[in-house]
Amino acid sequence: MTPRPAWSTGHPELRSDADQRWEARFDRRHHHGLLRRPEPPIDCTLRWSGPVRGIDGALYHAGEDHTGAPVVVVFSPGYQEIVPALWPTDDWADHRALTEGRFLPVSTWRPSRADHEDLVLAYLVQRPRELADLGGWVPEDTFTTHVRYGIYEAMLALHSAGEPVTPAAIEICVRRSTDELSPRLARLAADTMDTAAYLRRLVLTPSTSIEALDAAVHLVMADWKAASSIGRTNARLQPTGCSDTLSEATRTLPAQLQDQT
């Protein structure tokens, strides 16, 4: 079974409701087998200097595959992938930790999941009225780090309440949710998240309606196909007569995407 995300492990101290919601954010991804790209892993050697923590909370570790071609391994609470690139990835990994400037894709032919998630969030931060559409069918845990999840969750909450969805309001909303955490998780959030800087960079990152919609469709479809595949595998392994509620759930696709399968 796929191991649980690092931030979703148990802890002996008493947990508040806020802690339990925080630690359960990526449980669906865990149970549906969505924590890794559903492809054979690339044999690669990573830099001895270690990973770079992006302001989005993910870890970016540059390296090379067995042919010497550059790759970057992306670790986050809700996903892990190895992305090939057309150029050395050290600079790209470093730029994910910057607090200013727009985000750049690691590759134009093989975008990372982080690239897709950035495009969707950048579009919604710049054009929050589009939450009326995208917010209806993009699940919150489509976004695979706590800061991305928190920003999207805050935008949906503000939009549902009829309040202005501005970067300042989003930041306040995210801070309010992390302030409710226990000291242990609050420290973890403070050490690994920079919501204000991430929002500033999203505002500067170009994202057209076509790019954002394509990215959202890619993310939701990729998760749905992976979950469906896991569901079919589980169904084959179960004894005859056992109900398979997981595989039934993973066959459900948002209505907006059902004609694209």
C-alpha positions as CSV (number, residue, x, y, z in Angstrom):
1,M,0.0,0.0,0.0
2,T,1.2,3.5,-0.7
3,P,2.6,5.2,2.4
4,R,0.6,8.0,4.0
5,P,1.8,11.5,3.3
6,A,4.3,12.8,5.9
7,W,1.9,15.4,7.2
8,S,-0.9,12.9,7.7
9,T,0.8,10.6,10.2
10,G,-0.6,10.0,13.6
11,H,0.7,11.8,16.7
12,P,0.3,11.1,20.4
13,E,-0.9,14.6,21.4
14,L,-4.6,15.4,21.4
15,R,-5.7,16.8,18.1
16,S,-8.2,19.5,17.6
17,D,-10.8,19.5,14.9
18,A,-8.6,21.8,12.9
19,D,-5.7,19.4,13.2
20,Q,-7.8,16.5,12.1
21,R,-9.1,18.4,9.0
22,W,-5.5,19.4,8.2
23,E,-4.2,15.9,8.5
24,A,-7.1,14.4,6.4
25,R,-6.6,16.8,3.5
26,F,-4.9,14.2,1.3
27,D,-6.6,11.1,2.6
28,R,-8.6,10.6,-0.6
29,R,-5.4,10.8,-2.6
30,H,-3.9,8.2,-0.2
31,H,-6.7,5.8,-0.4
32,H,-7.2,6.1,-4.1
33,G,-3.6,5.6,-5.0
34,L,-3.0,9.2,-6.2
35,L,0.2,10.0,-4.4
36,R,2.5,9.2,-7.3
37,R,2.4,9.6,-11.1
38,P,1.0,6.2,-12.4
39,E,4.0,5.4,-14.5
40,P,7.2,3.4,-13.9
41,P,9.7,5.5,-12.0
42,I,12.7,6.8,-13.8
43,D,16.1,5.5,-12.7
44,C,17.8,8.7,-11.6
45,T,20.6,10.0,-9.4
46,L,19.8,13.1,-7.3
47,R,22.2,16.0,-6.4
48,W,24.1,15.4,-3.2
49,S,23.2,18.9,-2.1
50,G,19.7,17.9,-1.4
51,P,16.2,19.3,-2.4
52,V,15.1,22.9,-2.5
53,R,11.9,23.8,-0.6
54,G,9.6,25.9,-2.8
55,I,7.4,28.6,-1.3
56,D,4.5,26.3,-2.3
57,G,5.6,23.8,0.3
58,A,6.9,21.2,-2.2
59,L,10.5,19.9,-2.3
60,Y,12.3,20.1,-5.6
61,H,15.3,17.8,-6.0
62,A,17.3,18.1,-9.2
63,G,19.3,15.2,-10.7
64,E,20.0,13.1,-13.8
65,D,18.5,9.9,-15.3
66,H,20.7,7.0,-16.3
67,T,21.4,8.6,-19.7
68,G,22.6,11.8,-18.1
69,A,19.5,13.8,-19.1
70,P,18.3,16.3,-16.4
71,V,15.3,15.5,-14.3
72,V,13.7,17.0,-11.2
73,V,11.9,14.9,-8.5
74,V,9.0,16.7,-6.9
75,F,7.9,15.7,-3.4
76,S,4.7,17.1,-1.8
77,P,2.2,15.9,0.8
78,G,-0.3,14.9,-2.0
79,Y,2.0,13.8,-4.9
80,Q,5.4,12.7,-6.0
81,E,6.7,12.7,-9.6
82,I,9.9,12.6,-11.6
83,V,9.9,15.1,-14.4
84,P,12.3,15.0,-17.4
85,A,13.5,18.4,-18.7
86,L,15.2,19.8,-21.8
87,W,17.8,21.7,-19.7
88,P,19.5,21.3,-16.3
89,T,16.9,21.6,-13.5
90,D,19.0,23.1,-10.7
91,D,18.0,26.7,-11.6
92,W,14.3,25.7,-12.0
93,A,14.3,24.1,-8.6
94,D,16.0,27.2,-7.1
95,H,13.5,29.5,-8.7
96,R,10.6,27.7,-6.9
97,A,12.0,29.0,-3.7
98,L,12.1,32.7,-4.8
99,T,9.6,35.1,-3.2
100,E,9.3,37.4,-6.3
101,G,8.7,37.0,-10.0
102,R,6.5,34.7,-12.1
103,F,6.6,31.0,-12.1
104,L,8.3,29.3,-15.1
105,P,7.5,25.8,-16.4
106,V,10.2,23.1,-16.0
107,S,9.5,22.0,-19.6
108,T,7.2,23.0,-22.4
109,W,6.7,19.4,-23.5
110,R,6.4,17.7,-20.1
111,P,5.0,20.2,-17.5
112,S,5.1,19.1,-13.9
113,R,2.0,18.8,-11.8
114,A,3.2,22.0,-10.0
115,D,3.1,23.8,-13.3
116,H,-0.5,22.8,-13.9
117,E,-1.6,23.7,-10.4
118,D,0.1,27.1,-10.7
119,L,-1.7,27.8,-14.0
120,V,-5.1,27.1,-12.4
121,L,-4.5,29.0,-9.2
122,A,-2.8,32.0,-11.1
123,Y,-5.9,32.3,-13.3
124,L,-8.3,32.1,-10.4
125,V,-6.4,34.6,-8.3
126,Q,-6.3,37.0,-11.2
127,R,-9.9,36.3,-12.3
128,P,-11.8,35.2,-9.2
129,R,-15.2,35.4,-10.9
130,E,-14.2,32.2,-12.7
131,L,-14.6,30.3,-9.4
132,A,-18.3,30.1,-10.2
133,D,-17.3,27.6,-13.0
134,L,-14.1,25.9,-12.1
135,G,-14.9,25.8,-8.4
136,G,-17.9,23.6,-9.1
137,W,-15.9,20.6,-10.4
138,V,-12.3,20.9,-9.3
139,P,-11.9,19.2,-5.9
140,E,-9.8,20.9,-3.2
141,D,-7.3,18.1,-2.9
142,T,-6.5,18.4,-6.6
143,F,-3.9,20.8,-5.2
144,T,-1.2,18.7,-3.7
145,T,0.6,21.0,-1.2
146,H,-0.9,22.6,1.9
147,V,-0.5,26.2,0.7
148,R,-2.1,25.5,-2.7
149,Y,-4.9,23.5,-1.0
150,G,-5.3,26.3,1.5
151,I,-5.4,29.1,-1.1
152,Y,-8.0,27.3,-3.2
153,E,-10.1,26.4,-0.1
154,A,-10.0,30.1,1.0
155,M,-11.0,31.3,-2.5
156,L,-14.0,28.9,-2.5
157,A,-15.0,30.0,1.0
158,L,-14.8,33.7,0.1
159,H,-16.7,33.2,-3.1
160,S,-19.4,31.2,-1.5
161,A,-19.8,33.9,1.2
162,G,-20.1,36.6,-1.5
163,E,-16.9,38.4,-0.2
164,P,-14.2,39.9,-2.4
165,V,-11.7,37.3,-3.4
166,T,-8.5,39.3,-3.2
167,P,-4.9,38.2,-2.4
168,A,-5.1,40.0,1.0
169,A,-8.5,38.3,1.9
170,I,-7.1,34.9,0.8
171,E,-4.0,35.4,3.0
172,I,-6.1,36.3,6.0
173,C,-8.4,33.3,5.4
174,V,-5.4,30.9,5.2
175,R,-3.8,32.5,8.3
176,R,-7.0,32.1,10.2
177,S,-7.2,28.4,9.4
178,T,-3.6,27.8,10.4
179,D,-4.0,29.8,13.6
180,E,-6.5,27.2,14.7
181,L,-3.9,24.4,14.5
182,S,-2.1,22.9,17.5
183,P,1.4,24.4,18.2
184,R,3.1,21.4,16.5
185,L,1.2,21.8,13.2
186,A,1.2,25.6,13.4
187,R,5.0,25.5,13.5
188,L,5.1,23.1,10.6
189,A,2.9,25.4,8.6
190,A,5.0,28.5,9.4
191,D,8.2,26.7,8.5
192,T,7.0,25.3,5.1
193,M,4.4,27.8,3.8
194,D,4.8,31.3,2.5
195,T,1.3,32.2,1.4
196,A,1.9,35.9,0.8
197,A,4.9,35.3,-1.4
198,Y,3.2,32.5,-3.3
199,L,0.2,34.7,-4.0
200,R,2.4,37.5,-5.2
201,R,4.0,35.2,-7.7
202,L,0.7,33.8,-8.8
203,V,-0.5,37.3,-9.6
204,L,2.6,37.7,-11.9
205,T,2.3,34.3,-13.6
206,P,0.6,34.5,-17.0
207,S,-2.4,32.1,-17.4
208,T,-5.0,32.4,-20.1
209,S,-8.5,30.9,-19.9
210,I,-7.4,28.1,-22.3
211,E,-4.2,27.3,-20.4
212,A,-6.1,27.3,-17.0
213,L,-8.9,25.2,-18.3
214,D,-6.6,22.7,-20.0
215,A,-4.5,22.5,-16.8
216,A,-7.7,21.9,-14.7
217,V,-9.0,19.2,-17.0
218,H,-5.6,17.5,-17.1
219,L,-5.3,17.4,-13.3
220,V,-8.9,16.1,-12.7
221,M,-8.7,13.6,-15.5
222,A,-5.3,12.3,-14.4
223,D,-6.5,11.8,-10.9
224,W,-9.8,10.1,-12.1
225,K,-8.0,7.8,-14.5
226,A,-5.4,6.8,-11.8
227,A,-8.1,6.2,-9.3
228,S,-10.2,4.2,-11.7
229,S,-7.2,2.0,-12.5
230,I,-6.6,1.4,-8.8
231,G,-10.3,0.6,-8.4
232,R,-10.2,-2.0,-11.2
233,T,-7.1,-3.6,-9.7
234,N,-8.7,-3.8,-6.3
235,A,-11.9,-5.3,-7.8
236,R,-9.9,-8.1,-9.4
237,L,-8.1,-8.9,-6.1
238,Q,-11.3,-8.9,-4.0
239,P,-13.1,-12.2,-3.2
240,T,-16.3,-12.8,-5.2
241,G,-19.3,-11.2,-3.5
242,C,-17.4,-8.4,-1.7
243,S,-18.7,-4.9,-2.3
244,D,-16.2,-2.5,-3.8
245,T,-17.3,0.9,-2.7
246,L,-13.9,2.5,-3.5
247,S,-13.9,1.4,-7.2
248,E,-17.5,2.5,-7.5
249,A,-16.6,6.0,-6.2
250,T,-13.6,6.3,-8.5
251,R,-15.8,5.7,-11.6
252,T,-17.6,8.9,-10.9
253,L,-16.4,11.8,-13.1
254,P,-17.6,15.4,-12.9
255,A,-20.4,16.0,-15.4
256,Q,-18.3,18.6,-17.2
257,L,-15.7,16.0,-18.1
258,Q,-17.8,12.9,-18.9
259,D,-17.9,13.6,-22.6
260,Q,-14.1,13.7,-22.7
261,T,-13.4,10.2,-21.6
